[in-house]
Amino acid sequence: MVSVRYLVRDVDLSIAFYTSHLGFALKQQFGPAMAILTRGDLSLWLAGSLASAARPMPDGRTPEPGGWNRFVLEVEQLPSIVTEMGEAGVRFRNQMVEGPGGRQILCEDPSGNVIELFEPS
């Protein structure tokens, strides 16, 4: 199993996003501070502002959500998924693009963290 930690602004809102749109299941929640979700062999740790992962670094930088690093979810019927998620108000950073290995699109969770949805050729 692979574990990925995402910093989020609202743990409950993020749980709702990942479970309703991307097929994750809630494994454990630690109040508003953190939650652990799973999907296949992926364990997603959602760390809110009260989590130890959100504490400032020794050099003063503060961890925050967003950026461009991401995990990739392989899906089938990507155009249908994009339509459904778009109708539900999910934000996308780009339009679907196609390359030699398949097609992909980048969506954002409620905190601006990126998830790549990828459908292999």
A tleap script that builds the chain and sets N, CA, C and O, in Angstrom:
source leaprc.protein.ff14SB
mol = sequence {
  NMET VAL SER VAL ARG TYR LEU VAL ARG ASP
  VAL ASP LEU SER ILE ALA PHE TYR THR SER
  HIE LEU GLY PHE ALA LEU LYS GLN GLN PHE
  GLY PRO ALA MET ALA ILE LEU THR ARG GLY
  ASP LEU SER LEU TRP LEU ALA GLY SER LEU
  ALA SER ALA ALA ARG PRO MET PRO ASP GLY
  ARG THR PRO GLU PRO GLY GLY TRP ASN ARG
  PHE VAL LEU GLU VAL GLU GLN LEU PRO SER
  ILE VAL THR GLU MET GLY GLU ALA GLY VAL
  ARG PHE ARG ASN GLN MET VAL GLU GLY PRO
  GLY GLY ARG GLN ILE LEU CYS GLU ASP PRO
  SER GLY ASN VAL ILE GLU LEU PHE GLU PRO
  CSER
}
set mol.1.N position { 0.838 -1.184 0.000 }
set mol.1.CA position { 0.000 0.000 0.000 }
set mol.1.C position { 0.880 1.243 0.000 }
set mol.1.O position { 1.905 1.292 0.679 }
set mol.2.N position { 0.474 2.230 -0.756 }
set mol.2.CA position { 1.154 3.523 -0.809 }
set mol.2.C position { 0.337 4.532 -0.014 }
set mol.2.O position { -0.887 4.576 -0.136 }
set mol.3.N position { 1.009 5.343 0.799 }
set mol.3.CA position { 0.323 6.399 1.545 }
set mol.3.C position { 0.763 7.758 1.016 }
set mol.3.O position { 1.951 8.005 0.808 }
set mol.4.N position { -0.214 8.635 0.804 }
set mol.4.CA position { 0.021 9.998 0.360 }
set mol.4.C position { -0.659 10.911 1.364 }
set mol.4.O position { -1.789 10.654 1.778 }
set mol.5.N position { 0.037 11.995 1.761 }
set mol.5.CA position { -0.577 12.965 2.673 }
set mol.5.C position { -0.860 14.246 1.899 }
set mol.5.O position { 0.012 14.780 1.213 }
set mol.6.N position { -2.089 14.726 2.020 }
set mol.6.CA position { -2.472 16.020 1.461 }
set mol.6.C position { -2.891 16.925 2.604 }
set mol.6.O position { -3.654 16.519 3.481 }
set mol.7.N position { -2.394 18.142 2.591 }
set mol.7.CA position { -2.869 19.156 3.518 }
set mol.7.C position { -4.172 19.703 2.958 }
set mol.7.O position { -4.271 19.987 1.764 }
set mol.8.N position { -5.170 19.850 3.823 }
set mol.8.CA position { -6.484 20.324 3.386 }
set mol.8.C position { -6.970 21.425 4.322 }
set mol.8.O position { -6.551 21.513 5.476 }
set mol.9.N position { -7.856 22.256 3.803 }
set mol.9.CA position { -8.421 23.349 4.615 }
set mol.9.C position { -9.551 22.862 5.522 }
set mol.9.O position { -9.750 23.395 6.614 }
set mol.10.N position { -10.291 21.849 5.065 }
set mol.10.CA position { -11.451 21.355 5.810 }
set mol.10.C position { -11.519 19.838 5.641 }
set mol.10.O position { -11.812 19.339 4.554 }
set mol.11.N position { -11.249 19.120 6.712 }
set mol.11.CA position { -11.192 17.654 6.648 }
set mol.11.C position { -12.542 17.066 6.252 }
set mol.11.O position { -12.594 16.191 5.388 }
set mol.12.N position { -13.632 17.523 6.860 }
set mol.12.CA position { -14.957 16.971 6.544 }
set mol.12.C position { -15.342 17.204 5.088 }
set mol.12.O position { -15.856 16.300 4.430 }
set mol.13.N position { -15.098 18.402 4.587 }
set mol.13.CA position { -15.394 18.717 3.193 }
set mol.13.C position { -14.553 17.853 2.253 }
set mol.13.O position { -15.042 17.403 1.217 }
set mol.14.N position { -13.304 17.626 2.611 }
set mol.14.CA position { -12.421 16.797 1.796 }
set mol.14.C position { -12.847 15.335 1.805 }
set mol.14.O position { -12.780 14.665 0.775 }
set mol.15.N position { -13.282 14.837 2.954 }
set mol.15.CA position { -13.791 13.463 3.026 }
set mol.15.C position { -14.976 13.316 2.069 }
set mol.15.O position { -15.046 12.353 1.306 }
set mol.16.N position { -15.888 14.256 2.113 }
set mol.16.CA position { -17.062 14.206 1.238 }
set mol.16.C position { -16.648 14.198 -0.229 }
set mol.16.O position { -17.211 13.443 -1.022 }
set mol.17.N position { -15.672 15.027 -0.604 }
set mol.17.CA position { -15.204 15.088 -1.992 }
set mol.17.C position { -14.630 13.748 -2.436 }
set mol.17.O position { -15.047 13.205 -3.459 }
set mol.18.N position { -13.692 13.220 -1.689 }
set mol.18.CA position { -13.010 11.988 -2.106 }
set mol.18.C position { -13.923 10.764 -2.078 }
set mol.18.O position { -13.783 9.871 -2.914 }
set mol.19.N position { -14.847 10.712 -1.137 }
set mol.19.CA position { -15.739 9.543 -1.089 }
set mol.19.C position { -16.849 9.627 -2.130 }
set mol.19.O position { -17.242 8.603 -2.689 }
set mol.20.N position { -17.358 10.818 -2.401 }
set mol.20.CA position { -18.475 10.918 -3.348 }
set mol.20.C position { -18.033 10.993 -4.801 }
set mol.20.O position { -18.757 10.519 -5.676 }
set mol.21.N position { -16.871 11.570 -5.092 }
set mol.21.CA position { -16.452 11.753 -6.485 }
set mol.21.C position { -15.399 10.767 -6.962 }
set mol.21.O position { -15.343 10.467 -8.154 }
set mol.22.N position { -14.557 10.252 -6.057 }
set mol.22.CA position { -13.412 9.465 -6.493 }
set mol.22.C position { -13.353 8.052 -5.923 }
set mol.22.O position { -12.346 7.365 -6.093 }
set mol.23.N position { -14.399 7.610 -5.257 }
set mol.23.CA position { -14.478 6.221 -4.826 }
set mol.23.C position { -13.629 5.828 -3.634 }
set mol.23.O position { -13.334 4.645 -3.461 }
set mol.24.N position { -13.229 6.781 -2.808 }
set mol.24.CA position { -12.476 6.446 -1.602 }
set mol.24.C position { -13.438 6.043 -0.486 }
set mol.24.O position { -14.613 6.409 -0.505 }
set mol.25.N position { -12.930 5.290 0.480 }
set mol.25.CA position { -13.686 4.913 1.670 }
set mol.25.C position { -12.983 5.493 2.894 }
set mol.25.O position { -11.755 5.493 2.976 }
set mol.26.N position { -13.772 5.982 3.836 }
set mol.26.CA position { -13.213 6.515 5.078 }
set mol.26.C position { -12.796 5.341 5.962 }
set mol.26.O position { -13.615 4.489 6.305 }
set mol.27.N position { -11.517 5.308 6.325 }
set mol.27.CA position { -11.004 4.254 7.202 }
set mol.27.C position { -10.994 4.710 8.657 }
set mol.27.O position { -11.379 3.960 9.554 }
set mol.28.N position { -10.545 5.961 8.883 }
set mol.28.CA position { -10.426 6.460 10.243 }
set mol.28.C position { -10.419 7.987 10.215 }
set mol.28.O position { -9.863 8.595 9.301 }
set mol.29.N position { -11.042 8.601 11.222 }
set mol.29.CA position { -11.032 10.055 11.315 }
set mol.29.C position { -10.657 10.466 12.722 }
set mol.29.O position { -11.104 9.869 13.702 }
set mol.30.N position { -9.827 11.499 12.808 }
set mol.30.CA position { -9.371 12.040 14.076 }
set mol.30.C position { -9.936 13.448 14.222 }
set mol.30.O position { -9.194 14.430 14.205 }
set mol.31.N position { -11.257 13.537 14.367 }
set mol.31.CA position { -11.932 14.819 14.499 }
set mol.31.C position { -11.656 15.707 13.307 }
set mol.31.O position { -11.554 15.223 12.180 }
set mol.32.N position { -11.533 17.024 13.545 }
set mol.32.CA position { -11.274 17.951 12.439 }
set mol.32.C position { -9.793 18.009 12.042 }
set mol.32.O position { -9.433 18.737 11.117 }
set mol.33.N position { -8.922 17.240 12.741 }
set mol.33.CA position { -7.491 17.326 12.478 }
set mol.33.C position { -7.035 16.480 11.297 }
set mol.33.O position { -6.198 16.920 10.510 }
set mol.34.N position { -7.578 15.261 11.161 }
set mol.34.CA position { -7.042 14.352 10.154 }
set mol.34.C position { -8.009 13.217 9.871 }
set mol.34.O position { -8.836 12.853 10.707 }
set mol.35.N position { -7.882 12.666 8.664 }
set mol.35.CA position { -8.645 11.482 8.285 }
set mol.35.C position { -7.783 10.611 7.380 }
set mol.35.O position { -6.896 11.102 6.682 }
set mol.36.N position { -8.055 9.328 7.404 }
set mol.36.CA position { -7.376 8.385 6.518 }
set mol.36.C position { -8.442 7.739 5.647 }
set mol.36.O position { -9.413 7.170 6.145 }
set mol.37.N position { -8.239 7.839 4.321 }
set mol.37.CA position { -9.147 7.240 3.361 }
set mol.37.C position { -8.374 6.207 2.547 }
set mol.37.O position { -7.149 6.277 2.449 }
set mol.38.N position { -9.090 5.254 1.967 }
set mol.38.CA position { -8.437 4.242 1.155 }
set mol.38.C position { -9.183 4.051 -0.160 }
set mol.38.O position { -10.394 4.243 -0.260 }
set mol.39.N position { -8.405 3.666 -1.156 }
set mol.39.CA position { -8.949 3.285 -2.463 }
set mol.39.C position { -7.959 2.299 -3.050 }
set mol.39.O position { -6.863 2.682 -3.456 }
set mol.40.N position { -8.338 1.035 -3.096 }
set mol.40.CA position { -7.398 0.009 -3.549 }
set mol.40.C position { -6.166 0.013 -2.660 }
set mol.40.O position { -6.274 -0.061 -1.436 }
set mol.41.N position { -4.992 0.100 -3.281 }
set mol.41.CA position { -3.728 0.091 -2.540 }
set mol.41.C position { -3.242 1.482 -2.151 }
set mol.41.O position { -2.094 1.642 -1.737 }
set mol.42.N position { -4.103 2.492 -2.279 }
set mol.42.CA position { -3.728 3.859 -1.928 }
set mol.42.C position { -4.377 4.251 -0.610 }
set mol.42.O position { -5.589 4.118 -0.438 }
set mol.43.N position { -3.573 4.729 0.301 }
set mol.43.CA position { -4.048 5.282 1.564 }
set mol.43.C position { -3.809 6.786 1.505 }
set mol.43.O position { -2.673 7.236 1.360 }
set mol.44.N position { -4.882 7.558 1.617 }
set mol.44.CA position { -4.800 9.016 1.516 }
set mol.44.C position { -5.017 9.623 2.897 }
set mol.44.O position { -6.073 9.453 3.507 }
set mol.45.N position { -4.011 10.326 3.372 }
set mol.45.CA position { -4.074 10.981 4.674 }
set mol.45.C position { -4.407 12.439 4.447 }
set mol.45.O position { -3.644 13.161 3.805 }
set mol.46.N position { -5.535 12.876 4.965 }
set mol.46.CA position { -5.975 14.259 4.836 }
set mol.46.C position { -5.667 14.980 6.148 }
set mol.46.O position { -6.263 14.681 7.183 }
set mol.47.N position { -4.743 15.919 6.096 }
set mol.47.CA position { -4.296 16.616 7.298 }
set mol.47.C position { -4.829 18.048 7.300 }
set mol.47.O position { -4.492 18.851 6.429 }
set mol.48.N position { -5.663 18.354 8.287 }
set mol.48.CA position { -6.206 19.698 8.432 }
set mol.48.C position { -5.250 20.604 9.193 }
set mol.48.O position { -4.138 20.204 9.536 }
set mol.49.N position { -5.689 21.815 9.450 }
set mol.49.CA position { -4.830 22.810 10.099 }
set mol.49.C position { -4.449 22.435 11.529 }
set mol.49.O position { -3.478 22.969 12.064 }
set mol.50.N position { -5.196 21.525 12.158 }
set mol.50.CA position { -4.884 21.098 13.526 }
set mol.50.C position { -3.937 19.901 13.569 }
set mol.50.O position { -3.519 19.485 14.650 }
set mol.51.N position { -3.596 19.345 12.413 }
set mol.51.CA position { -2.713 18.176 12.356 }
set mol.51.C position { -1.263 18.593 12.568 }
set mol.51.O position { -0.882 19.722 12.259 }
set mol.52.N position { -0.460 17.677 13.096 }
set mol.52.CA position { 0.960 17.977 13.295 }
set mol.52.C position { 1.657 18.274 11.972 }
set mol.52.O position { 2.628 19.029 11.950 }
set mol.53.N position { 1.186 17.701 10.878 }
set mol.53.CA position { 1.798 17.927 9.560 }
set mol.53.C position { 1.640 19.369 9.086 }
set mol.53.O position { 2.344 19.794 8.169 }
set mol.54.N position { 0.730 20.127 9.693 }
set mol.54.CA position { 0.480 21.506 9.278 }
set mol.54.C position { 1.287 22.521 10.091 }
set mol.54.O position { 1.193 23.725 9.853 }
set mol.55.N position { 2.072 22.040 11.040 }
set mol.55.CA position { 2.860 22.961 11.871 }
set mol.55.C position { 3.974 23.618 11.043 }
set mol.55.O position { 4.503 23.006 10.115 }
set mol.56.N position { 4.329 24.868 11.383 }
set mol.56.CA position { 5.404 25.550 10.656 }
set mol.56.C position { 6.731 24.787 10.752 }
set mol.56.O position { 7.010 24.111 11.742 }
set mol.57.N position { 7.530 24.915 9.704 }
set mol.57.CA position { 8.851 24.303 9.654 }
set mol.57.C position { 9.834 25.172 10.437 }
set mol.57.O position { 9.546 26.338 10.705 }
set mol.58.N position { 10.998 24.614 10.807 }
set mol.58.CA position { 11.983 25.399 11.565 }
set mol.58.C position { 12.405 26.693 10.859 }
set mol.58.O position { 12.770 27.667 11.517 }
set mol.59.N position { 12.356 26.706 9.510 }
set mol.59.CA position { 12.757 27.920 8.801 }
set mol.59.C position { 11.612 28.917 8.643 }
set mol.59.O position { 11.780 29.953 8.000 }
set mol.60.N position { 10.448 28.614 9.225 }
set mol.60.CA position { 9.315 29.527 9.205 }
set mol.60.C position { 8.279 29.255 8.126 }
set mol.60.O position { 7.176 29.797 8.188 }
set mol.61.N position { 8.610 28.421 7.128 }
set mol.61.CA position { 7.619 28.118 6.090 }
set mol.61.C position { 6.461 27.334 6.694 }
set mol.61.O position { 6.653 26.502 7.581 }
set mol.62.N position { 5.261 27.610 6.204 }
set mol.62.CA position { 4.068 26.925 6.685 }
set mol.62.C position { 3.539 26.004 5.589 }
set mol.62.O position { 3.283 26.461 4.475 }
set mol.63.N position { 3.371 24.721 5.886 }
set mol.63.CA position { 2.801 23.819 4.896 }
set mol.63.C position { 1.401 24.284 4.493 }
set mol.63.O position { 0.627 24.745 5.332 }
set mol.64.N position { 1.083 24.158 3.199 }
set mol.64.CA position { -0.231 24.586 2.720 }
set mol.64.C position { -0.685 23.680 1.585 }
set mol.64.O position { 0.141 23.057 0.918 }
set mol.65.N position { -1.990 23.604 1.363 }
set mol.65.CA position { -2.508 22.776 0.277 }
set mol.65.C position { -2.224 23.392 -1.090 }
set mol.65.O position { -1.864 24.564 -1.205 }
set mol.66.N position { -2.394 22.580 -2.106 }
set mol.66.CA position { -2.241 23.063 -3.477 }
set mol.66.C position { -0.959 22.565 -4.108 }
set mol.66.O position { -0.461 21.500 -3.746 }
set mol.67.N position { -0.428 23.312 -5.034 }
set mol.67.CA position { 0.801 22.915 -5.724 }
set mol.67.C position { 0.488 22.063 -6.947 }
set mol.67.O position { -0.648 22.019 -7.418 }
set mol.68.N position { 1.518 21.388 -7.451 }
set mol.68.CA position { 1.372 20.607 -8.679 }
set mol.68.C position { 1.668 19.133 -8.489 }
set mol.68.O position { 1.331 18.335 -9.364 }
set mol.69.N position { 2.288 18.731 -7.377 }
set mol.69.CA position { 2.488 17.307 -7.140 }
set mol.69.C position { 1.128 16.654 -7.002 }
set mol.69.O position { 0.185 17.271 -6.507 }
set mol.70.N position { 1.023 15.414 -7.435 }
set mol.70.CA position { -0.289 14.766 -7.429 }
set mol.70.C position { -0.137 13.265 -7.494 }
set mol.70.O position { 0.921 12.740 -7.839 }
set mol.71.N position { -1.225 12.582 -7.152 }
set mol.71.CA position { -1.280 11.158 -7.424 }
set mol.71.C position { -2.188 10.962 -8.621 }
set mol.71.O position { -2.999 11.826 -8.955 }
set mol.72.N position { -2.041 9.813 -9.261 }
set mol.72.CA position { -2.779 9.512 -10.485 }
set mol.72.C position { -3.756 8.381 -10.203 }
set mol.72.O position { -3.379 7.341 -9.662 }
set mol.73.N position { -5.017 8.592 -10.574 }
set mol.73.CA position { -6.022 7.535 -10.494 }
set mol.73.C position { -6.331 7.073 -11.909 }
set mol.73.O position { -6.757 7.863 -12.752 }
set mol.74.N position { -6.113 5.777 -12.165 }
set mol.74.CA position { -6.485 5.230 -13.469 }
set mol.74.C position { -7.987 4.962 -13.459 }
set mol.74.O position { -8.525 4.367 -12.525 }
set mol.75.N position { -8.640 5.412 -14.510 }
set mol.75.CA position { -10.095 5.286 -14.609 }
set mol.75.C position { -10.477 4.750 -15.985 }
set mol.75.O position { -9.654 4.694 -16.899 }
set mol.76.N position { -11.723 4.363 -16.109 }
set mol.76.CA position { -12.321 4.002 -17.387 }
set mol.76.C position { -13.406 5.024 -17.691 }
set mol.76.O position { -14.000 5.590 -16.773 }
set mol.77.N position { -13.669 5.264 -18.961 }
set mol.77.CA position { -14.719 6.201 -19.376 }
set mol.77.C position { -14.464 7.615 -18.856 }
set mol.77.O position { -15.351 8.242 -18.278 }
set mol.78.N position { -13.248 8.105 -19.067 }
set mol.78.CA position { -12.864 9.422 -18.561 }
set mol.78.C position { -13.826 10.539 -18.973 }
set mol.78.O position { -14.182 11.355 -18.123 }
set mol.79.N position { -14.267 10.616 -20.240 }
set mol.79.CA position { -15.184 11.713 -20.595 }
set mol.79.C position { -16.463 11.723 -19.753 }
set mol.79.O position { -16.944 12.793 -19.379 }
set mol.80.N position { -17.011 10.560 -19.454 }
set mol.80.CA position { -18.223 10.485 -18.624 }
set mol.80.C position { -17.943 10.962 -17.205 }
set mol.80.O position { -18.753 11.672 -16.610 }
set mol.81.N position { -16.799 10.569 -16.670 }
set mol.81.CA position { -16.426 10.977 -15.313 }
set mol.81.C position { -16.257 12.497 -15.254 }
set mol.81.O position { -16.712 13.141 -14.308 }
set mol.82.N position { -15.603 13.061 -16.266 }
set mol.82.CA position { -15.388 14.508 -16.312 }
set mol.82.C position { -16.728 15.239 -16.372 }
set mol.82.O position { -16.915 16.250 -15.694 }
set mol.83.N position { -17.644 14.738 -17.169 }
set mol.83.CA position { -18.965 15.364 -17.269 }
set mol.83.C position { -19.684 15.328 -15.926 }
set mol.83.O position { -20.202 16.348 -15.473 }
set mol.84.N position { -19.719 14.163 -15.285 }
set mol.84.CA position { -20.394 14.024 -13.989 }
set mol.84.C position { -19.773 14.929 -12.927 }
set mol.84.O position { -20.486 15.605 -12.186 }
set mol.85.N position { -18.455 14.938 -12.859 }
set mol.85.CA position { -17.783 15.753 -11.850 }
set mol.85.C position { -17.980 17.245 -12.138 }
set mol.85.O position { -18.165 18.037 -11.214 }
set mol.86.N position { -17.942 17.621 -13.402 }
set mol.86.CA position { -18.168 19.022 -13.771 }
set mol.86.C position { -19.561 19.483 -13.392 }
set mol.86.O position { -19.745 20.595 -12.895 }
set mol.87.N position { -20.551 18.617 -13.632 }
set mol.87.CA position { -21.934 18.954 -13.262 }
set mol.87.C position { -22.097 19.078 -11.756 }
set mol.87.O position { -22.983 19.789 -11.282 }
set mol.88.N position { -21.239 18.383 -10.995 }
set mol.88.CA position { -21.291 18.451 -9.535 }
set mol.88.C position { -20.477 19.626 -8.991 }
set mol.88.O position { -20.405 19.823 -7.778 }
set mol.89.N position { -19.863 20.408 -9.886 }
set mol.89.CA position { -19.124 21.588 -9.459 }
set mol.89.C position { -17.653 21.375 -9.177 }
set mol.89.O position { -16.993 22.263 -8.636 }
set mol.90.N position { -17.123 20.206 -9.536 }
set mol.90.CA position { -15.694 19.964 -9.324 }
set mol.90.C position { -14.897 20.850 -10.276 }
set mol.90.O position { -15.262 21.010 -11.440 }
set mol.91.N position { -13.814 21.418 -9.774 }
set mol.91.CA position { -12.975 22.313 -10.564 }
set mol.91.C position { -11.875 21.518 -11.266 }
set mol.91.O position { -11.247 20.644 -10.668 }
set mol.92.N position { -11.652 21.833 -12.536 }
set mol.92.CA position { -10.580 21.239 -13.324 }
set mol.92.C position { -9.561 22.313 -13.667 }
set mol.92.O position { -9.929 23.459 -13.922 }
set mol.93.N position { -8.283 21.951 -13.676 }
set mol.93.CA position { -7.231 22.908 -14.021 }
set mol.93.C position { -7.020 23.009 -15.522 }
set mol.93.O position { -6.451 23.990 -16.002 }
set mol.94.N position { -7.466 22.020 -16.262 }
set mol.94.CA position { -7.228 22.016 -17.699 }
set mol.94.C position { -8.356 21.271 -18.394 }
set mol.94.O position { -9.277 20.762 -17.755 }
set mol.95.N position { -8.265 21.219 -19.700 }
set mol.95.CA position { -9.168 20.396 -20.497 }
set mol.95.C position { -8.521 19.020 -20.627 }
set mol.95.O position { -7.316 18.884 -20.415 }
set mol.96.N position { -9.289 18.018 -20.966 }
set mol.96.CA position { -8.753 16.692 -21.166 }
set mol.96.C position { -7.744 16.738 -22.322 }
set mol.96.O position { -8.015 17.318 -23.374 }
set mol.97.N position { -6.594 16.125 -22.109 }
set mol.97.CA position { -5.572 16.052 -23.148 }
set mol.97.C position { -5.288 14.594 -23.464 }
set mol.97.O position { -5.442 13.714 -22.617 }
set mol.98.N position { -4.867 14.356 -24.705 }
set mol.98.CA position { -4.568 12.993 -25.134 }
set mol.98.C position { -3.121 12.916 -25.569 }
set mol.98.O position { -2.616 13.797 -26.264 }
set mol.99.N position { -2.463 11.854 -25.151 }
set mol.99.CA position { -1.071 11.617 -25.517 }
set mol.99.C position { -0.893 10.182 -25.958 }
set mol.99.O position { -1.869 9.450 -26.122 }
set mol.100.N position { 0.361 9.773 -26.151 }
set mol.100.CA position { 0.611 8.425 -26.664 }
set mol.100.C position { 0.153 7.312 -25.716 }
set mol.100.O position { -0.147 6.206 -26.167 }
set mol.101.N position { 0.095 7.594 -24.403 }
set mol.101.CA position { -0.284 6.556 -23.447 }
set mol.101.C position { -1.739 6.561 -23.052 }
set mol.101.O position { -2.215 5.618 -22.420 }
set mol.102.N position { -2.456 7.613 -23.416 }
set mol.102.CA position { -3.858 7.708 -23.023 }
set mol.102.C position { -4.278 9.154 -22.899 }
set mol.102.O position { -3.656 10.052 -23.466 }
set mol.103.N position { -5.355 9.367 -22.141 }
set mol.103.CA position { -5.830 10.740 -21.940 }
set mol.103.C position { -5.919 11.027 -20.454 }
set mol.103.O position { -6.063 10.128 -19.626 }
set mol.104.N position { -5.827 12.328 -20.142 }
set mol.104.CA position { -5.780 12.734 -18.742 }
set mol.104.C position { -6.396 14.110 -18.559 }
set mol.104.O position { -6.575 14.879 -19.503 }
set mol.105.N position { -6.715 14.386 -17.295 }
set mol.105.CA position { -7.191 15.703 -16.897 }
set mol.105.C position { -6.834 15.890 -15.424 }
set mol.105.O position { -6.720 14.919 -14.677 }
set mol.106.N position { -6.661 17.137 -15.016 }
set mol.106.CA position { -6.332 17.448 -13.629 }
set mol.106.C position { -7.535 18.082 -12.955 }
set mol.106.O position { -8.038 19.110 -13.408 }
set mol.107.N position { -8.000 17.468 -11.869 }
set mol.107.CA position { -9.065 18.073 -11.073 }
set mol.107.C position { -8.483 18.483 -9.726 }
set mol.107.O position { -7.392 18.058 -9.346 }
set mol.108.N position { -9.235 19.318 -9.014 }
set mol.108.CA position { -8.800 19.796 -7.705 }
set mol.108.C position { -9.792 19.366 -6.631 }
set mol.108.O position { -11.002 19.335 -6.855 }
set mol.109.N position { -9.250 19.034 -5.458 }
set mol.109.CA position { -10.126 18.804 -4.318 }
set mol.109.C position { -10.541 20.173 -3.760 }
set mol.109.O position { -10.079 21.194 -4.269 }
set mol.110.N position { -11.391 20.225 -2.740 }
set mol.110.CA position { -11.858 21.523 -2.235 }
set mol.110.C position { -10.748 22.437 -1.710 }
set mol.110.O position { -10.960 23.642 -1.574 }
set mol.111.N position { -9.561 21.880 -1.411 }
set mol.111.CA position { -8.450 22.684 -0.910 }
set mol.111.C position { -7.462 23.076 -1.999 }
set mol.111.O position { -6.471 23.750 -1.717 }
set mol.112.N position { -7.714 22.661 -3.246 }
set mol.112.CA position { -6.826 22.993 -4.353 }
set mol.112.C position { -5.745 21.964 -4.627 }
set mol.112.O position { -4.870 22.202 -5.460 }
set mol.113.N position { -5.782 20.815 -3.940 }
set mol.113.CA position { -4.836 19.738 -4.218 }
set mol.113.C position { -5.222 19.070 -5.532 }
set mol.113.O position { -6.404 18.919 -5.840 }
set mol.114.N position { -4.216 18.673 -6.299 }
set mol.114.CA position { -4.454 18.144 -7.638 }
set mol.114.C position { -4.533 16.616 -7.636 }
set mol.114.O position { -3.773 15.937 -6.946 }
set mol.115.N position { -5.471 16.100 -8.426 }
set mol.115.CA position { -5.602 14.679 -8.691 }
set mol.115.C position { -5.628 14.528 -10.201 }
set mol.115.O position { -6.418 15.181 -10.882 }
set mol.116.N position { -4.770 13.674 -10.723 }
set mol.116.CA position { -4.798 13.401 -12.157 }
set mol.116.C position { -5.658 12.176 -12.410 }
set mol.116.O position { -5.431 11.109 -11.840 }
set mol.117.N position { -6.644 12.346 -13.269 }
set mol.117.CA position { -7.484 11.236 -13.714 }
set mol.117.C position { -6.922 10.803 -15.061 }
set mol.117.O position { -6.812 11.619 -15.976 }
set mol.118.N position { -6.566 9.528 -15.193 }
set mol.118.CA position { -5.876 9.038 -16.378 }
set mol.118.C position { -6.574 7.786 -16.909 }
set mol.118.O position { -6.831 6.838 -16.168 }
set mol.119.N position { -6.875 7.806 -18.209 }
set mol.119.CA position { -7.441 6.634 -18.867 }
set mol.119.C position { -6.416 6.142 -19.881 }
set mol.119.O position { -6.156 6.819 -20.876 }
set mol.120.N position { -5.821 4.952 -19.637 }
set mol.120.CA position { -4.827 4.439 -20.578 }
set mol.120.C position { -5.466 4.114 -21.932 }
set mol.120.O position { -6.658 3.823 -22.031 }
set mol.121.N position { -4.615 4.177 -22.980 }
set mol.121.CA position { -5.084 3.856 -24.341 }
set mol.121.C position { -5.497 2.400 -24.421 }
set mol.121.O position { -5.920 1.935 -25.480 }
savepdb mol mol.pdb
quit
